[in-house]
Amino acid sequence: KITSFSGAQNSTKAFTGVHVVDPHVIEMIPETVFFHIIDLYSELAASGDIAAYPVDGCFWCDMGTPADYLELHKRLLAGHPQAKQWIIDTTALIGKDVRFSGWGVVGKNVVIGAGASLTNAVVWENAVIAPESVIADAIVTGMDGHD
């Protein structure tokens, strides 16, 4: 049972995950002003109308900043069942003499120019990395397909 959203520093619980709510809860959200869902959840907790379903044994980490996002990928790759340092999608086009070091992920339809160097990077789908680029500790975003 949830009693508050106080953010206690010594708690082993975090406010995260999938939210399943009754339609009447959605109707309580104002449409015309900024609204933080915690305010509504706090009201529901005070009246005893909110619950949680804890899931044990799952991996979770905050990825609220670019550094957190990179750390998440580093940790996931370290635990990858095939122990690969780099996961490269089969649709990626890798130029001549591209160097990969550390860890990283290369998404679908990525183009990496000849002589580029990538270290500890996440390259999103459809990204293009110019020849001789040096990418380190970075997230490279791709084109979204819109003109």
DSSP file (Angstrom, degrees, kcal/mol; ACC not computed):
  #  RESIDUE AA STRUCTURE BP1 BP2  ACC     N-H-->O    O-->H-N    N-H-->O    O-->H-N    TCO  KAPPA ALPHA  PHI   PSI    X-CA   Y-CA   Z-CA
    1    1 A K              0   0    0      0, 0.0     2,-0.5     0, 0.0    50,-0.2   0.000 360.0 360.0 360.0 135.8    0.0    0.0    0.0
    2    2 A I        +     0   0    0     48,-0.9    48,-0.3     1,-0.1    46,-0.1  -0.777 360.0 170.5 -90.6 129.1    1.3    3.5   -0.9
    3    3 A T        -     0   0    0     -2,-0.5     2,-0.3     1,-0.4    -1,-0.1   0.650  63.0 -12.9-110.3 -23.2    1.0    6.0    1.9
    4    4 A S        -     0   0    0     41,-0.0    -1,-0.4    42,-0.0     3,-0.1  -0.983  45.5-128.8-165.5 170.7    3.0    8.9    0.5
    5    5 A F        +     0   0    0     -2,-0.3    37,-0.1     1,-0.1    36,-0.0  -0.472  53.5 140.9-121.8  56.3    5.4   10.1   -2.2
    6    6 A S        -     0   0    0      1,-0.0    -1,-0.1     2,-0.0     0, 0.0   0.699  58.1-131.0 -78.5 -19.8    7.9   11.7    0.2
    7    7 A G        -     0   0    0      1,-0.2    -2,-0.1    -3,-0.1    -1,-0.0   0.879  28.3-160.8  72.2  37.4   11.1   10.6   -1.6
    8    8 A A    >   -     0   0    0      1,-0.1     3,-1.3     2,-0.1    -1,-0.2  -0.275  14.2-140.1 -55.9 131.6   12.7    9.3    1.6
    9    9 A Q  T 3  S+     0   0    0      1,-0.3    -1,-0.1     3,-0.0    -2,-0.0   0.765  98.5  51.4 -67.5 -27.1   16.5    9.0    1.0
   10   10 A N  T 3  S+     0   0    0      2,-0.0    -1,-0.3     0, 0.0     2,-0.1   0.321  85.1 116.8 -94.9   9.6   16.8    5.7    2.9
   11   11 A S    <   -     0   0    0     -3,-1.3     0, 0.0     1,-0.1     0, 0.0  -0.441  55.7-153.7 -77.5 149.7   14.0    4.0    0.9
   12   12 A T  S    S+     0   0    0     -2,-0.1     2,-0.3     2,-0.0    -1,-0.1   0.291  73.4  86.5 -99.1   7.2   14.7    1.0   -1.3
   13   13 A K        -     0   0    0     41,-0.0     2,-0.3     2,-0.0    -2,-0.1  -0.772  58.2-164.0-108.8 152.6   11.7    1.8   -3.4
   14   14 A A        -     0   0    0     -2,-0.3     2,-1.1     2,-0.1    -2,-0.0  -0.971  27.7-116.8-134.0 149.8   11.5    4.1   -6.4
   15   15 A F  S    S+     0   0    0     -2,-0.3     2,-0.3     2,-0.0   -10,-0.0  -0.754  71.6 108.5 -86.2 100.1    8.5    5.7   -8.2
   16   16 A T        +     0   0    0     -2,-1.1     2,-0.2     2,-0.1    -2,-0.1  -0.954  35.2  57.7-159.7 170.1    8.9    4.2  -11.6
   17   17 A G  S    S-     0   0    0     -2,-0.3     2,-0.4     2,-0.1    -2,-0.0  -0.616  84.0 -15.3 107.8-158.5    7.3    1.7  -14.0
   18   18 A V        -     0   0    0     -2,-0.2     2,-0.6     2,-0.0    -2,-0.1  -0.721  54.4-148.7 -92.1 134.8    4.0    1.1  -15.7
   19   19 A H        -     0   0    0     -2,-0.4     2,-0.6     2,-0.0    -2,-0.1  -0.921  10.8-171.8-108.3 123.7    1.0    3.0  -14.3
   20   20 A V        +     0   0    0     -2,-0.6     2,-0.3     0, 0.0    -2,-0.0  -0.967  18.4 171.8-113.6 116.9   -2.4    1.3  -14.6
   21   21 A V        -     0   0    0     -2,-0.6    -2,-0.0     2,-0.0     5,-0.0  -0.914  35.0-109.5-129.2 152.1   -5.2    3.7  -13.6
   22   22 A D    >>  -     0   0    0     -2,-0.3     3,-1.4     1,-0.1     4,-1.2  -0.437  36.8-112.5 -70.4 151.1   -9.0    3.7  -13.7
   23   23 A P  H 3> S+     0   0    0      0, 0.0     4,-2.0     0, 0.0     5,-0.2   0.828 116.0  64.0 -55.8 -32.0  -10.6    6.0  -16.3
   24   24 A H  H 3> S+     0   0    0      1,-0.2     4,-0.6     2,-0.2    -3,-0.0   0.816  98.6  55.1 -64.5 -27.0  -12.0    8.1  -13.4
   25   25 A V  H X4 S+     0   0    0     -3,-1.4     3,-0.9     2,-0.2     4,-0.4   0.913 105.9  50.7 -69.6 -42.1   -8.4    9.0  -12.4
   26   26 A I  H >< S+     0   0    0     -4,-1.2     3,-1.6     1,-0.3    -2,-0.2   0.893 105.3  57.3 -60.4 -39.8   -7.7   10.2  -16.0
   27   27 A E  H 3< S+     0   0    0     -4,-2.0    -1,-0.3     1,-0.3    -2,-0.2   0.719  97.6  63.2 -64.8 -20.4  -10.8   12.4  -15.8
   28   28 A M  T << S+     0   0    0     -3,-0.9    -1,-0.3    -4,-0.6    -2,-0.2   0.576  80.6  97.7 -80.7  -9.7   -9.3   14.1  -12.7
   29   29 A I  S <  S-     0   0    0     -3,-1.6     2,-0.1    -4,-0.4     6,-0.0  -0.693  79.9-123.7 -83.4 122.3   -6.3   15.4  -14.6
   30   30 A P        -     0   0    0      0, 0.0    -2,-0.1     0, 0.0    -1,-0.1  -0.367  14.6-155.2 -66.6 143.8   -6.9   19.1  -15.6
   31   31 A E  S    S+     0   0    0      1,-0.1     4,-0.1    -2,-0.1    -2,-0.0   0.689  83.5  46.5 -91.9 -20.3   -6.6   19.7  -19.4
   32   32 A T  S    S+     0   0    0      2,-0.1     2,-0.3     0, 0.0    -1,-0.1   0.442 104.3  53.6-110.3   0.4   -5.7   23.4  -19.4
   33   33 A V  S    S-     0   0    0     -3,-0.0     2,-0.1     0, 0.0     0, 0.0  -0.917  91.4 -86.9-132.5 159.0   -3.0   23.8  -16.8
   34   34 A F        -     0   0    0     -2,-0.3     2,-0.4     1,-0.0    -2,-0.1  -0.398  51.7-172.6 -59.8 139.0    0.4   22.3  -16.1
   35   35 A F        -     0   0    0     -2,-0.1     2,-0.5    -4,-0.1     3,-0.0  -0.999  22.0-152.5-142.7 136.2   -0.1   19.2  -13.9
   36   36 A H    >>  -     0   0    0     -2,-0.4     3,-1.6     1,-0.1     4,-0.8  -0.949  15.4-144.2-109.1 122.4    2.2   16.9  -12.0
   37   37 A I  H 3> S+     0   0    0     -2,-0.5     4,-2.7     1,-0.3     5,-0.2   0.761  95.8  69.6 -59.2 -27.0    0.8   13.4  -11.6
   38   38 A I  H 3> S+     0   0    0      1,-0.2     4,-2.7     2,-0.2    -1,-0.3   0.863  92.8  59.1 -60.0 -35.0    2.4   13.1   -8.2
   39   39 A D  H <> S+     0   0    0     -3,-1.6     4,-1.6     2,-0.2    -1,-0.2   0.936 110.5  40.8 -59.4 -46.1   -0.1   15.7   -6.9
   40   40 A L  H  X S+     0   0    0     -4,-0.8     4,-2.4     2,-0.2    -2,-0.2   0.920 114.4  51.9 -68.1 -44.0   -3.0   13.5   -7.8
   41   41 A Y  H  X S+     0   0    0     -4,-2.7     4,-2.5     1,-0.2    -2,-0.2   0.868 106.5  54.8 -61.7 -35.5   -1.3   10.3   -6.6
   42   42 A S  H  X S+     0   0    0     -4,-2.7     4,-2.2     2,-0.2    -1,-0.2   0.908 108.2  48.7 -63.9 -41.4   -0.6   12.0   -3.3
   43   43 A E  H  X S+     0   0    0     -4,-1.6     4,-1.4     1,-0.2    -2,-0.2   0.925 112.5  48.1 -61.9 -44.4   -4.3   12.8   -2.9
   44   44 A L  H  <>S+     0   0    0     -4,-2.4     5,-2.8     1,-0.2     4,-0.4   0.875 110.3  52.0 -65.3 -36.9   -5.2    9.2   -3.8
   45   45 A A  H ><5S+     0   0    0     -4,-2.5     3,-1.1     1,-0.2    -1,-0.2   0.906 106.4  54.0 -64.9 -41.3   -2.6    7.9   -1.3
   46   46 A A  H 3<5S+     0   0    0     -4,-2.2    -1,-0.2     1,-0.3    -2,-0.2   0.832 112.4  44.0 -62.8 -32.2   -4.1   10.0    1.5
   47   47 A S  T 3<5S-     0   0    0     -4,-1.4    -1,-0.3    -5,-0.1    -2,-0.2   0.444 115.4-115.3 -92.4   0.3   -7.5    8.6    0.9
   48   48 A G  T < 5S+     0   0    0     -3,-1.1    -3,-0.2    -4,-0.4    -2,-0.1   0.683  79.6 124.3  78.1  17.8   -6.2    5.0    0.6
   49   49 A D      < +     0   0    0     -5,-2.8     2,-0.4    -6,-0.2    -4,-0.2   0.026  53.6  71.4-102.0  27.2   -7.2    4.7   -3.1
   50   50 A I        +     0   0    0     -6,-0.3   -48,-0.9   -48,-0.3     2,-0.3  -0.999  52.9 176.5-143.0 144.7   -3.8    3.8   -4.6
   51   51 A A        -     0   0    0     -2,-0.4     2,-0.3   -50,-0.2    -6,-0.0  -0.907  15.7-140.6-140.9 167.4   -1.6    0.7   -4.5
   52   52 A A        -     0   0    0     -2,-0.3    -2,-0.0     2,-0.0     0, 0.0  -0.921   6.3-146.2-128.5 155.3    1.6   -0.6   -5.9
   53   53 A Y        -     0   0    0     -2,-0.3     2,-0.2     2,-0.0    -2,-0.0  -0.896  23.0-150.2-120.7  99.2    2.7   -3.9   -7.3
   54   54 A P        -     0   0    0      0, 0.0     2,-0.5     0, 0.0   -41,-0.0  -0.452   4.5-156.8 -72.0 140.7    6.4   -4.4   -6.4
   55   55 A V        -     0   0    0     -2,-0.2     3,-0.5     3,-0.0     2,-0.2  -0.966  11.4-158.2-118.7 114.8    8.4   -6.6   -8.8
   56   56 A D        +     0   0    0     -2,-0.5     3,-0.1     1,-0.2     0, 0.0  -0.557  66.6  31.6 -91.7 156.1   11.5   -8.1   -7.3
   57   57 A G  S    S+     0   0    0      1,-0.3     2,-0.3    -2,-0.2    -1,-0.2   0.638  86.4 125.5  79.2  15.4   14.6   -9.3   -9.1
   58   58 A C        -     0   0    0     -3,-0.5     2,-0.4     2,-0.0    -1,-0.3  -0.765  61.6-116.0-106.7 153.6   14.4   -6.8  -12.0
   59   59 A F        +     0   0    0     -2,-0.3     2,-0.3    -3,-0.1    -3,-0.0  -0.699  40.9 164.0 -85.2 136.5   17.0   -4.4  -13.2
   60   60 A W        +     0   0    0     -2,-0.4     2,-0.3     2,-0.0   -44,-0.0  -0.982   6.2 162.2-149.9 141.0   16.3   -0.7  -12.9
   61   61 A C        -     0   0    0     -2,-0.3     2,-0.2     2,-0.0    -2,-0.0  -0.976  41.1-100.8-154.4 153.2   18.3    2.4  -13.0
   62   62 A D        +     0   0    0     -2,-0.3    10,-0.1     1,-0.1     3,-0.1  -0.474  30.1 177.9 -70.6 139.9   17.7    6.1  -13.5
   63   63 A M        +     0   0    0     -2,-0.2     6,-0.1     1,-0.1    -1,-0.1  -0.259  35.1 129.0-135.5  48.9   18.4    7.4  -17.0
   64   64 A G        +     0   0    0      4,-0.1    -1,-0.1     5,-0.0     3,-0.0   0.555  68.4  42.7 -82.2  -9.5   17.3   11.0  -16.5
   65   65 A T  S  > S-     0   0    0     -3,-0.1     4,-2.4     1,-0.1     5,-0.2  -0.899  89.7-109.0-129.9 161.7   20.5   12.5  -18.0
   66   66 A P  H  > S+     0   0    0      0, 0.0     4,-2.3     0, 0.0     5,-0.2   0.888 121.6  53.2 -56.3 -38.1   22.6   11.7  -21.0
   67   67 A A  H  > S+     0   0    0      1,-0.2     4,-2.4     2,-0.2     5,-0.1   0.904 108.7  49.2 -64.4 -40.1   25.3   10.5  -18.6
   68   68 A D  H  > S+     0   0    0      2,-0.2     4,-2.5     1,-0.2    -1,-0.2   0.907 109.3  53.0 -62.5 -41.7   22.8    8.1  -16.9
   69   69 A Y  H  X S+     0   0    0     -4,-2.4     4,-1.8     1,-0.2    -2,-0.2   0.907 110.9  45.8 -61.7 -43.9   21.7    6.9  -20.4
   70   70 A L  H  X S+     0   0    0     -4,-2.3     4,-2.4     2,-0.2    -1,-0.2   0.913 111.3  52.3 -65.4 -42.4   25.3    6.0  -21.3
   71   71 A E  H  X S+     0   0    0     -4,-2.4     4,-2.6     1,-0.2    -2,-0.2   0.889 106.3  55.0 -61.3 -39.6   25.9    4.4  -17.9
   72   72 A L  H  X S+     0   0    0     -4,-2.5     4,-2.7     2,-0.2    -1,-0.2   0.940 109.3  46.5 -58.0 -48.5   22.7    2.2  -18.5
   73   73 A H  H  X S+     0   0    0     -4,-1.8     4,-2.8     1,-0.2     5,-0.2   0.904 110.7  52.6 -62.7 -40.9   24.1    1.0  -21.8
   74   74 A K  H  X S+     0   0    0     -4,-2.4     4,-1.9     1,-0.2    -1,-0.2   0.934 112.7  44.9 -58.6 -46.2   27.5    0.3  -20.3
   75   75 A R  H  X S+     0   0    0     -4,-2.6     4,-1.1     2,-0.2    -2,-0.2   0.896 113.4  49.4 -67.2 -40.8   25.9   -1.8  -17.5
   76   76 A L  H  < S+     0   0    0     -4,-2.7     3,-0.4     1,-0.2    -2,-0.2   0.913 111.6  48.6 -65.6 -41.6   23.6   -3.6  -19.9
   77   77 A L  H >< S+     0   0    0     -4,-2.8     3,-1.2     1,-0.2    -1,-0.2   0.860 105.8  57.9 -66.6 -34.1   26.4   -4.5  -22.3
   78   78 A A  H 3< S+     0   0    0     -4,-1.9    -1,-0.2     1,-0.3    -2,-0.2   0.818 112.5  41.5 -64.0 -29.0   28.5   -5.7  -19.3
   79   79 A G  T 3< S+     0   0    0     -4,-1.1    -1,-0.3    -3,-0.4    -2,-0.2   0.302  83.4 133.2-100.1   8.8   25.7   -8.2  -18.6
   80   80 A H    X   -     0   0    0     -3,-1.2     3,-2.1     4,-0.2    -3,-0.1  -0.378  61.8-129.5 -62.3 133.2   25.0   -9.2  -22.2
   81   81 A P  T 3  S+     0   0    0      0, 0.0    -1,-0.1     0, 0.0    -4,-0.0   0.771 109.0  46.2 -59.7 -26.4   24.8  -13.0  -22.5
   82   82 A Q  T 3  S-     0   0    0      2,-0.1    -2,-0.1     0, 0.0    -3,-0.0   0.372 105.6-130.5 -96.9   5.2   27.3  -13.1  -25.4
   83   83 A A    <   +     0   0    0     -3,-2.1     2,-0.3     1,-0.2    -5,-0.1   0.802  46.0 165.0  53.7  36.3   29.7  -10.7  -23.6
   84   84 A K        -     0   0    0      1,-0.1    -4,-0.2    -7,-0.1    -1,-0.2  -0.616  34.7-156.0 -81.4 142.4   30.0   -8.4  -26.6
   85   85 A Q  S    S+     0   0    0     -2,-0.3    19,-2.3     1,-0.2     2,-0.4   0.788  84.4  33.5 -83.0 -31.0   31.5   -5.0  -26.0
   86   86 A W  E     -a  104   0A   0     17,-0.3     2,-0.6    14,-0.1    -1,-0.2  -0.989  64.3-161.7-128.0 133.5   29.8   -3.6  -29.1
   87   87 A I  E     -a  105   0A   0     17,-2.2    19,-2.7    -2,-0.4     2,-0.5  -0.971  17.0-175.8-111.8 118.5   26.4   -4.5  -30.6
   88   88 A I  E     -a  106   0A   0     -2,-0.6    19,-0.2    17,-0.2    20,-0.1  -0.963  25.2-123.1-121.3 121.2   26.2   -3.4  -34.2
   89   89 A D    >   -     0   0    0     17,-2.5     3,-1.6    -2,-0.5    21,-0.1  -0.289  20.8-124.2 -61.3 145.0   23.0   -3.8  -36.2
   90   90 A T  T 3  S+     0   0    0      1,-0.3    -1,-0.1     3,-0.0    17,-0.1   0.675 108.4  60.6 -67.4 -16.5   23.4   -5.8  -39.4
   91   91 A T  T 3  S+     0   0    0      2,-0.1    -1,-0.3     0, 0.0     2,-0.1   0.554  79.8 110.9 -87.1  -7.0   22.0   -3.0  -41.5
   92   92 A A    <   -     0   0    0     -3,-1.6     2,-0.7    14,-0.2    19,-0.2  -0.411  63.6-139.8 -69.2 141.4   24.8   -0.5  -40.4
   93   93 A L  E     -d  111   0B   0     17,-3.2    19,-2.9    -2,-0.1     2,-0.6  -0.914  18.7-165.4-104.7 114.0   27.3    0.5  -43.1
   94   94 A I  E     -d  112   0B   0     -2,-0.7    19,-0.2    17,-0.2     3,-0.1  -0.883  11.0-139.7-106.6 120.1   30.8    0.6  -41.6
   95   95 A G    >   -     0   0    0     17,-2.6     3,-1.1    -2,-0.6    18,-0.1  -0.085  37.8 -70.1 -70.3 173.1   33.5    2.4  -43.6
   96   96 A K  T 3  S+     0   0    0      1,-0.2    19,-2.4    18,-0.1    20,-0.2  -0.360 113.4   7.9 -65.8 141.0   37.1    1.2  -44.0
   97   97 A D  T 3  S+     0   0    0      1,-0.2     2,-0.3    17,-0.2    -1,-0.2   0.739  80.2 163.3  60.5  29.1   39.4    1.4  -41.0
   98   98 A V    <   -     0   0    0     -3,-1.1     2,-0.5    17,-0.1    -1,-0.2  -0.629  27.2-145.6 -74.8 135.6   36.7    2.4  -38.5
   99   99 A R  E     - b   0 117A   0     17,-2.7    19,-3.1    -2,-0.3     2,-0.4  -0.907  14.2-169.6-110.8 129.3   37.9    1.8  -34.9
  100  100 A F  E     + b   0 118A   0     -2,-0.5     2,-0.3    17,-0.2    19,-0.2  -0.964  14.7 164.5-114.1 130.2   35.7    0.6  -32.1
  101  101 A S  E     + b   0 119A   0     17,-2.4    19,-1.3    -2,-0.4     2,-0.4  -0.949  50.4   8.0-140.1 164.0   36.9    0.7  -28.5
  102  102 A G  E    S-     0   0A   0     -2,-0.3     2,-0.3    17,-0.2    17,-0.1  -0.553 107.9 -46.1  69.7-126.5   35.4    0.4  -25.1
  103  103 A W  E     +     0   0A   0     -2,-0.4    18,-1.3     2,-0.0    17,-0.4  -0.895  66.9 136.1-136.9 164.0   31.7   -0.5  -25.4
  104  104 A G  E     -ab  86 121A   0    -19,-2.3   -17,-2.2    -2,-0.3     2,-0.4  -0.960  37.7-115.7 170.7 175.3   28.8    0.7  -27.5
  105  105 A V  E     -ab  87 122A   0     16,-1.9    18,-2.9    -2,-0.3     2,-0.5  -0.997  14.0-162.9-135.2 136.5   25.7    0.1  -29.6
  106  106 A V  E     -ab  88 123A   0    -19,-2.7   -17,-2.5    -2,-0.4    18,-0.2  -0.988  21.1-148.0-121.6 121.3   25.2    1.0  -33.3
  107  107 A G    >   -     0   0    0     16,-2.4     3,-1.0    -2,-0.5   -18,-0.1   0.020  33.3 -55.9 -81.3-173.9   21.5    1.1  -34.5
  108  108 A K  T 3  S+     0   0    0      1,-0.2    18,-2.7   -17,-0.1    19,-0.3  -0.297 114.9   4.9 -65.2 143.0   19.7    0.3  -37.7
  109  109 A N  T 3  S+     0   0    0     16,-0.2    -1,-0.2     1,-0.2     2,-0.2   0.722  86.0 156.9  58.4  27.2   20.7    2.0  -40.9
  110  110 A V    <   -     0   0    0     -3,-1.0   -17,-3.2    16,-0.1     2,-0.5  -0.578  29.8-153.3 -79.8 145.2   23.6    3.8  -39.4
  111  111 A V  E     -de  93 128B   0     16,-2.4    18,-3.2    -2,-0.2     2,-0.5  -0.987   8.9-171.2-120.8 122.7   26.4    5.0  -41.7
  112  112 A I  E     -de  94 129B   0    -19,-2.9   -17,-2.6    -2,-0.5    18,-0.2  -0.961  21.2-131.8-116.6 118.3   29.9    5.3  -40.2
  113  113 A G    >   -     0   0    0     16,-2.9     3,-1.6    -2,-0.5    19,-0.2  -0.187  36.3 -77.5 -68.7 158.1   32.5    7.0  -42.5
  114  114 A A  T 3  S+     0   0    0      1,-0.2    18,-1.8    17,-0.1   -17,-0.2  -0.193 113.0  14.5 -55.4 139.1   36.0    5.6  -43.1
  115  115 A G  T 3  S+     0   0    0    -19,-2.4    -1,-0.2     1,-0.2   -17,-0.1   0.493  86.7 147.1  76.5   3.9   38.5    6.2  -40.4
  116  116 A A    <   -     0   0    0     -3,-1.6   -17,-2.7   -20,-0.2     2,-0.4  -0.335  37.0-146.0 -69.9 156.4   36.0    7.2  -37.7
  117  117 A S  E     -bc  99 134A   0     16,-2.8    18,-3.3   -19,-0.2     2,-0.4  -0.993  13.6-172.2-127.6 126.6   36.8    6.3  -34.1
  118  118 A L  E     +bc 100 135A   0    -19,-3.1   -17,-2.4    -2,-0.4     2,-0.4  -0.978   6.9 173.3-123.8 128.7   34.1    5.3  -31.6
  119  119 A T  E     -bc 101 136A   0     16,-2.4    18,-2.1    -2,-0.4    19,-0.4  -0.992  69.3 -15.8-134.6 125.0   34.6    4.8  -27.9
  120  120 A N  E    S+     0   0A   0    -19,-1.3    18,-0.9    -2,-0.4     2,-0.3   0.951  95.8 145.6  48.8  69.9   31.8    4.2  -25.4
  121  121 A A  E     -bc 104 138A   0    -18,-1.3   -16,-1.9    16,-0.2     2,-0.5  -0.962  48.5-147.9-140.6 152.5   29.0    5.4  -27.6
  122  122 A V  E     -bc 105 139A   0     16,-2.2    18,-2.9    -2,-0.3     2,-0.6  -0.988  19.1-166.8-117.9 119.2   25.3    4.8  -28.4
  123  123 A V  E     -bc 106 140A   0    -18,-2.9   -16,-2.4    -2,-0.5    18,-0.2  -0.925  13.8-142.6-112.3 112.7   24.5    5.5  -32.0
  124  124 A W    >   -     0   0    0     16,-3.2     3,-1.4    -2,-0.6    19,-0.1  -0.230  35.8 -74.9 -72.4 161.7   20.8    5.7  -32.7
  125  125 A E  T 3  S+     0   0    0      1,-0.2    17,-0.2    17,-0.1   -16,-0.2  -0.161 114.7  18.3 -57.6 148.9   19.2    4.4  -35.9
  126  126 A N  T 3  S+     0   0    0    -18,-2.7    17,-1.3     1,-0.2    -1,-0.2   0.535  88.1 146.0  67.3  10.8   19.6    6.4  -39.1
  127  127 A A    <   -     0   0    0     -3,-1.4   -16,-2.4   -19,-0.3     2,-0.5  -0.449  36.9-151.1 -75.1 151.3   22.6    8.3  -37.7
  128  128 A V  E     -e  111   0B   0     13,-0.3     2,-0.5   -18,-0.2   -16,-0.2  -0.991   6.1-164.7-125.1 123.5   25.4    9.3  -40.1
  129  129 A I  E     -e  112   0B   0    -18,-3.2   -16,-2.9    -2,-0.5   -13,-0.1  -0.939  23.2-125.9-110.2 123.2   29.0    9.7  -38.7
  130  130 A A    >   -     0   0    0     -2,-0.5     3,-1.7   -18,-0.2   -17,-0.0  -0.216  36.6 -84.2 -66.4 153.7   31.3   11.6  -41.0
  131  131 A P  T 3  S+     0   0    0      0, 0.0   -16,-0.2     0, 0.0   -17,-0.1  -0.251 113.7  14.8 -54.9 144.9   34.7   10.1  -42.1
  132  132 A E  T 3  S+     0   0    0    -18,-1.8   -16,-0.1   -19,-0.2   -17,-0.1   0.529  89.8 152.0  66.3   9.1   37.5   10.6  -39.6
  133  133 A S    <   -     0   0    0     -3,-1.7   -16,-2.8   -19,-0.2     2,-0.6  -0.365  39.0-144.0 -66.8 149.2   35.1   11.6  -36.8
  134  134 A V  E     -c  117   0A   0    -18,-0.2     2,-0.5     2,-0.0   -16,-0.2  -0.967  20.1-178.1-116.2 113.5   36.1   11.0  -33.2
  135  135 A I  E     +c  118   0A   0    -18,-3.3   -16,-2.4    -2,-0.6     2,-0.4  -0.957   8.4 165.5-115.4 121.6   33.1   10.0  -31.1
  136  136 A A  E     -c  119   0A   0     -2,-0.5   -16,-0.2   -18,-0.2     3,-0.1  -0.997  63.7  -9.7-141.9 135.0   33.7    9.3  -27.3
  137  137 A D  E    S+     0   0A   0    -18,-2.1     2,-0.3    -2,-0.4   -16,-0.2   0.925 104.1 129.2  48.7  54.3   31.4    9.0  -24.4
  138  138 A A  E     -c  121   0A   0    -18,-0.9   -16,-2.2   -19,-0.4     2,-0.5  -0.929  61.6-135.5-142.0 158.1   28.5   10.2  -26.6
  139  139 A I  E     -c  122   0A   0     -2,-0.3     2,-0.6   -18,-0.2   -16,-0.2  -0.981  24.3-159.9-110.5 122.8   25.0    9.6  -27.8
  140  140 A V  E     -c  123   0A   0    -18,-2.9   -16,-3.2    -2,-0.5     2,-0.2  -0.922   8.6-153.4-108.2 118.2   24.7   10.2  -31.6
  141  141 A T        -     0   0    0     -2,-0.6   -13,-0.3   -18,-0.2     2,-0.2  -0.566   8.4-140.8 -91.4 155.4   21.2   10.8  -32.8
  142  142 A G        -     0   0    0    -17,-0.2   -15,-0.3    -2,-0.2     2,-0.2  -0.471  29.6 -79.0-107.4 178.2   19.9   10.0  -36.2
  143  143 A M        -     0   0    0    -17,-1.3    -1,-0.1    -2,-0.2   -16,-0.0  -0.549  32.8-143.1 -74.4 142.0   17.6   11.5  -38.7
  144  144 A D        -     0   0    0     -2,-0.2    -1,-0.1     2,-0.2     3,-0.1   0.435  40.0-109.6 -90.3   2.1   14.0   11.0  -38.0
  145  145 A G  S    S+     0   0    0      1,-0.3     2,-0.4   -19,-0.1    -2,-0.1   0.478  81.3 119.4  87.2   1.0   12.9   10.6  -41.6
  146  146 A H              0   0    0      1,-0.1    -1,-0.3     0, 0.0    -2,-0.2  -0.807 360.0 360.0-101.0 141.9   11.0   13.9  -41.7
  147  147 A D              0   0    0     -2,-0.4    -1,-0.1    -3,-0.1    -2,-0.0   0.462 360.0 360.0 -79.9 360.0   12.0   16.7  -44.1
